[in-house]
Amino acid sequence: MPNLDTQTLLALVCVAVALAVLGRRTLLWWKGQSAGCGGGGCHGCGSTEPTQMKLTLPVLSQAEIPIKGEMENEK
């Protein structure tokens, strides 16, 4: 590749690095290993059951919900 200017060389280096990262992540995914923080693997967590998030929602009764006509009368 004769006569490469700086911009073309830098672009080729960026593409090569991106391909290397994609190749590494694909290889780790194929082997079932995590690629780091947030990589999707679960190693050593100790539990095979999914965790359930407990969330309590407040329940409003019909008496607590203002009706449109009642709000206008209070003004």
C-alpha positions in Angstrom: 0.0 0.0 0.0 2.2 2.8 -1.2 1.5 6.5 -0.8 -0.9 6.4 2.2 -1.6 9.8 3.6 -2.0 10.3 7.4 -5.8 10.4 7.3 -6.1 7.1 5.4 -3.6 5.4 7.7 -5.4 6.6 10.8 -8.8 5.4 9.3 -7.3 2.0 8.6 -5.9 1.7 12.2 -9.3 2.6 13.6 -11.0 0.0 11.4 -8.4 -2.6 12.4 -8.9 -1.9 16.2 -12.7 -2.1 15.8 -12.4 -5.4 14.0 -10.1 -6.7 16.7 -12.5 -5.7 19.5 -15.5 -7.2 17.7 -13.5 -10.4 17.1 -12.5 -10.7 20.7 -16.1 -10.1 21.9 -17.4 -12.7 19.5 -14.8 -15.2 20.5 -15.6 -14.7 24.2 -19.3 -14.9 23.5 -18.8 -18.1 21.6 -16.9 -19.6 24.5 -19.5 -18.4 27.0 -17.2 -16.1 28.9 -17.9 -12.6 30.0 -16.1 -9.7 28.2 -15.9 -7.6 31.3 -18.2 -5.3 33.1 -21.7 -5.7 31.6 -20.5 -8.4 29.2 -23.6 -10.5 29.9 -21.9 -13.5 31.6 -22.9 -14.8 35.0 -19.8 -16.3 36.7 -19.8 -17.2 40.3 -23.1 -15.7 41.3 -24.1 -18.8 43.1 -27.8 -18.8 42.2 -29.3 -20.3 39.1 -32.8 -18.9 39.7 -33.7 -15.5 38.3 -34.1 -12.8 40.9 -37.5 -11.2 41.4 -37.7 -7.5 42.1 -40.2 -6.7 44.8 -42.2 -3.6 44.1 -45.2 -2.4 46.0 -47.5 0.0 44.3 -50.0 2.2 46.2 -53.6 1.4 45.5 -56.0 4.4 45.1 -59.6 3.9 45.9 -62.3 5.6 43.8 -62.9 8.2 46.6 -59.3 9.5 46.3 -59.4 10.1 42.6 -60.7 13.7 41.9 -63.5 14.0 39.4 -63.1 16.7 36.8 -66.4 18.5 37.7 -65.6 18.5 41.5 -62.2 20.1 40.9 -63.8 23.1 39.1 -66.4 23.6 41.9 -63.7 23.9 44.5 -62.0 26.9 42.9 
